[in-house]
Amino acid sequence: MKRKAPKRASKDEAPEPPIRPNGPPRVLVLAKKSALRVHREGRDIGRHERVEELLRSNDLTVRRMQGAHVQHESTIHEVELALSKLRCHATMVTAAELDEFRVVDPRGHDLVVTVGGDGTLLAASHGIRDTPVLAINSAPDYSVGFFCSGRMGQVLEVLERALSGALRVHRLTRMQVSKNDVLLTKHVLNEALVCCASPAATTRYLLEHERTVEEQKSSGMWIGPAAGSTAAQRSAGGKVLPMVSEKLQFVIREPYTPAGGTLAMPRGLVDPGHELILRAKMGEGRVFVDGPHEVYSITIGDVLRFRQSDEPLTLLGSLRRAKWREPARKPPRRS
């Protein structure tokens, strides 16, 4: 296996034909480095000394690092052995920071395999247009692996099924975001967060959806496709959407409502072909895309548009979707 450094929908379908049936499949493996591996490489000297001190004292805050590291390293070795046994032309890219995967170009490969957890898959997905993706949960005792159909101890089996076309195909809806009519991204899989640069400041904006325009103050807004509806959207009071849904969902975080007042749009759904528009009224705002690594600055007068992307993510295998319950809401108080 050759190693190199990083370079600069949504309906379930039946399994597809085998990947490259007439020759060795070309597989790109994107594997994160474990937290302990990054620490041992000493990239941050100040942090390195602090972590060393905590590890020596077996501090509770770092107690999981060793176990997760052992499982992750074992899974990477398992992936290498499986790809060799299946006679794949494989290239492995490892990264200490997940945002490094966002600039990896998967073109020329038949399959992308991510080794890590959901964060690894999310980061990698931003550089992927239509190449099928198989996600492997490398430390299942320490990671949820919602998007991961493979896991440590089952790598050969799931890889063989992926290459033979035996795994179910999910084409997951993604979201595109534009600022002042300039495209920022069309690969949002989980959600985007719009808020002030300071988490202690009030986020002020005008929200436009269908024929309703409303001025709002809040801690920010979550918006994303169905794949992210069990994460931040649900935690903020949104609904869990079916994975086949092509709708987007927005949920306002900690909305401010004057005494006796209500918001017309505390949450809502955006249908395919429609968009949600946000006009910023704060001086220093941010748009965080699928976590903390991809960030855009906004200021007063900027216009954000959110709509369904025309590039769904092709994900292979069975998703580990739990039977989520809607978050409990307290009944209104009686006066």
C-alpha positions in Angstrom: 0.0 0.0 0.0 1.3 3.4 -1.0 1.0 6.3 1.5 1.1 9.9 0.6 0.4 13.3 2.2 -2.9 15.2 1.6 -3.2 17.1 -1.6 -4.4 20.4 -2.2 -30.3 12.9 -2.9 -31.4 11.2 -0.7 -33.1 7.9 -1.4 -32.0 4.4 -0.5 -31.3 2.2 -3.4 -30.6 -1.4 -4.0 -27.0 -2.6 -4.2 -25.1 -1.5 -7.4 -22.9 -3.5 -9.8 -19.4 -4.5 -8.6 -16.9 -1.7 -8.4 -14.4 -2.0 -11.4 -15.3 -5.7 -12.3 -12.5 -5.8 -15.0 -9.5 -4.8 -12.9 -8.1 -4.1 -9.5 -10.3 -1.5 -7.7 -8.6 1.8 -6.9 -9.3 2.7 -3.2 -8.5 5.9 -1.4 -8.2 5.4 2.4 -8.6 8.5 4.6 -7.6 7.6 8.2 -7.4 10.1 11.0 -4.6 9.9 13.5 -5.6 9.0 17.1 -5.4 11.7 19.7 -2.6 9.8 21.4 -0.7 9.5 18.2 -1.0 13.2 17.6 0.2 13.8 21.1 3.2 11.5 20.8 4.2 13.2 17.6 4.5 16.4 19.7 2.9 18.8 17.2 1.9 21.2 20.1 4.8 21.4 22.6 2.9 23.2 25.3 -0.1 20.9 25.0 2.3 17.9 24.8 3.8 18.6 28.2 0.3 19.0 29.8 -1.0 15.8 28.3 2.1 13.9 29.4 1.5 15.1 33.0 -2.2 14.0 32.8 -1.3 10.6 31.4 1.3 9.9 34.1 -1.3 10.7 36.8 -4.0 8.6 34.9 -6.2 11.7 35.0 -9.9 11.0 34.1 -9.8 13.5 31.2 -7.3 11.4 29.3 -8.2 7.9 30.5 -9.9 7.0 27.2 -7.0 8.0 25.0 -5.1 4.8 25.3 -8.0 2.4 24.7 -9.2 4.4 21.7 -5.7 4.5 20.3 -5.2 0.7 20.5 -8.5 0.1 18.7 -7.8 2.7 16.1 -4.3 1.4 15.3 -5.6 -2.1 15.1 -8.3 -1.2 12.7 -5.9 0.6 10.4 -3.8 -2.5 10.2 -6.9 -4.5 9.6 -7.8 -2.2 6.7 -4.3 -2.6 5.1 -4.5 -6.4 5.4 -8.0 -6.5 3.9 -7.1 -4.3 0.9 -4.0 -6.3 0.2 -6.0 -9.6 0.3 -8.6 -8.1 -2.0 -5.8 -7.1 -4.4 -6.8 -3.4 -4.4 -4.7 -0.5 -5.7 -4.9 1.5 -2.5 -3.6 4.8 -1.4 -3.7 5.8 2.3 -3.8 9.4 3.5 -3.4 10.0 7.3 -4.0 13.4 9.0 -3.7 14.8 12.4 -6.4 17.4 11.8 -9.7 16.4 10.1 -9.8 19.6 8.0 -6.8 18.2 6.1 -9.2 15.7 4.5 -11.3 18.5 3.0 -8.7 19.2 0.3 -8.0 15.6 -0.7 -9.1 14.9 -4.3 -10.7 11.5 -4.7 -10.9 11.6 -8.5 -9.4 8.6 -10.1 -10.5 6.3 -7.3 -13.4 3.9 -7.4 -14.1 3.9 -3.6 -13.2 6.1 -0.7 -12.9 4.4 2.7 -12.8 6.6 5.8 -11.2 5.2 9.0 -12.2 6.9 12.2 -15.7 8.0 13.2 -18.4 10.3 12.0 -16.1 13.4 12.2 -13.7 11.7 9.8 -16.6 10.9 7.4 -18.0 14.5 7.6 -14.6 16.1 7.0 -13.8 13.8 4.1 -17.3 14.2 2.5 -16.6 17.9 1.7 -14.0 16.9 -0.9 -16.2 14.2 -2.5 -18.7 14.7 -5.3 -19.9 11.3 -6.5 -17.3 8.7 -5.5 -18.9 6.1 -3.3 -17.9 6.2 0.4 -17.6 3.4 2.9 -17.1 4.5 6.5 -15.3 2.3 9.1 -15.7 2.9 12.8 -12.1 2.4 14.0 -12.8 2.6 17.8 -16.4 1.3 18.3 -16.1 1.3 22.1 -15.4 5.0 22.1 -17.2 6.3 19.0 -20.9 6.4 17.9 -20.2 5.8 14.2 -23.7 6.8 13.0 -22.6 6.9 9.4 -20.3 3.9 9.7 -21.4 0.6 8.2 -18.1 -1.2 9.0 -16.2 -1.5 12.3 -13.1 -3.0 13.8 -13.1 -6.8 13.4 -15.4 -6.8 10.4 -13.3 -4.8 7.8 -12.6 -7.6 5.3 -16.2 -8.7 5.2 -17.6 -5.2 4.6 -14.9 -4.2 2.1 -15.5 -7.4 0.1 -19.2 -6.7 0.0 -18.7 -3.0 -0.9 -16.4 -4.0 -3.8 -18.8 -6.7 -5.1 -21.7 -4.3 -5.1 -23.5 -6.2 -2.3 -24.0 -3.2 0.1 -27.0 -1.0 0.1 -26.5 2.4 -1.4 -27.7 5.6 0.4 -27.8 8.9 -1.6 -27.9 11.4 1.2 -29.2 14.9 0.6 -26.6 17.6 1.2 -27.1 21.3 1.5 -25.6 24.2 -0.4 -24.9 27.6 1.2 -24.2 30.9 -0.6 -23.2 34.3 0.7 -24.2 37.4 -1.3 -24.9 35.0 -4.3 -21.4 33.5 -4.1 -21.4 29.7 -3.5 -19.6 28.8 -0.2 -20.2 25.0 -0.3 -22.7 22.5 -1.6 -21.5 19.6 0.5 -23.1 20.2 4.0 -24.1 16.8 5.3 -24.9 17.4 9.0 -25.7 21.1 9.5 -24.5 24.7 9.4 -24.5 26.9 12.5 -25.0 30.7 12.0 -24.1 32.7 15.1 -22.1 35.6 16.4 -18.3 35.4 16.6 -18.7 35.5 20.4 -21.0 32.8 21.8 -22.0 35.3 24.6 -23.3 37.8 22.0 -26.8 38.0 20.6 -27.3 36.9 17.0 -29.5 39.4 15.1 -30.9 38.7 11.7 -33.9 38.8 9.4 -35.2 35.3 8.4 -37.2 34.8 5.1 -39.0 31.6 4.3 -41.8 31.3 1.7 -43.7 34.5 2.2 -42.8 35.1 5.8 -40.2 37.7 6.9 -39.3 37.9 10.6 -36.7 39.8 12.6 -35.2 37.5 15.2 -32.7 37.6 18.1 -31.2 34.4 19.4 -28.1 32.4 20.1 -28.0 31.4 16.5 -29.6 29.0 14.0 -29.0 25.4 13.0 -29.9 24.3 9.5 -29.1 21.1 7.7 -30.4 18.1 5.8 -32.0 14.9 7.2 -28.7 13.2 7.9 -28.0 15.7 10.6 -31.5 15.8 12.1 -30.5 13.4 15.0 -27.6 15.6 16.0 -27.7 19.4 16.8 -31.1 19.9 15.1 -32.7 17.4 17.5 -30.9 18.6 20.5 -32.2 22.2 19.8 -35.8 21.0 19.6 -36.1 19.9 16.0 -37.6 16.8 14.5 -35.8 13.6 13.5 -36.4 13.4 9.7 -36.4 10.2 7.7 -33.0 9.5 6.0 -34.8 9.5 2.6 -36.1 13.1 3.2 -34.9 15.7 0.7 -36.0 18.5 3.0 -33.8 20.8 5.1 -34.6 21.7 8.7 -33.8 24.9 10.5 -34.0 25.3 14.3 -33.5 28.6 16.2 -31.2 28.3 19.3 -32.5 30.0 22.4 -34.8 32.5 20.7 -35.5 35.7 22.4 -39.2 36.5 22.6 -40.6 39.6 24.4 -43.0 38.9 27.3 -46.2 37.4 25.8 -44.7 37.2 22.3 -44.0 34.2 20.1 -41.9 33.6 17.0 -43.5 32.8 13.7 -40.5 30.7 12.7 -38.8 29.0 15.7 -38.2 26.0 13.4 -39.3 24.8 10.0 -38.7 22.7 6.9 -37.4 23.8 3.6 -38.8 21.9 0.6 -36.7 20.8 -2.4 -36.5 23.7 -4.9 -37.1 26.3 -2.1 -34.6 28.2 0.0 -34.2 29.9 3.4 -32.7 33.3 3.4 -30.9 34.9 6.4 -29.9 38.6 6.3 -27.3 39.3 9.0 -27.7 42.3 11.3 -24.6 41.6 13.5 -21.2 43.1 12.9 -19.2 39.9 13.4 -20.9 36.7 12.6 -19.8 33.2 11.6 -21.1 30.3 9.6 -19.7 26.9 10.9 -20.1 24.1 8.4 -20.3 20.5 9.7 -18.3 21.3 12.8 -15.6 23.7 13.8 -13.1 23.3 10.9 -14.8 25.0 8.0 -15.8 28.6 9.0 -17.0 31.6 7.1 -17.2 35.2 8.3 -20.4 37.3 7.8 -21.2 40.9 8.7 -24.2 43.2 8.7 -26.0 43.3 5.4 -24.7 39.9 4.2 -27.3 37.6 2.7 -27.1 33.8 3.3 -29.1 31.4 1.2 -29.7 27.7 2.1 -31.1 25.2 -0.3 -30.8 21.5 -1.3 -27.6 20.7 -3.1 -27.6 18.9 -6.4 -24.7 16.7 -5.3 -25.9 14.0 -2.8 -23.3 11.9 -1.0 -23.2 8.2 -2.0 -22.7 6.2 1.2 -22.5 2.4 1.2 -23.8 0.0 3.8 -26.3 0.1 6.7 -26.5 3.2 8.8 -26.4 2.7 12.6 -29.6 4.8 13.1 -31.1 4.4 16.5 -34.8 4.6 17.3 -34.6 8.3 18.3 -37.4 9.8 20.4 -38.5 13.4 19.9 -37.1 15.6 22.6 -39.5 16.2 25.5 -41.1 19.6 25.6 -42.6 21.1 28.7 -46.3 21.9 28.6 -47.0 25.7 28.7 -47.6 27.1 32.1 -51.2 28.0 33.0 -51.7 31.6 34.3 
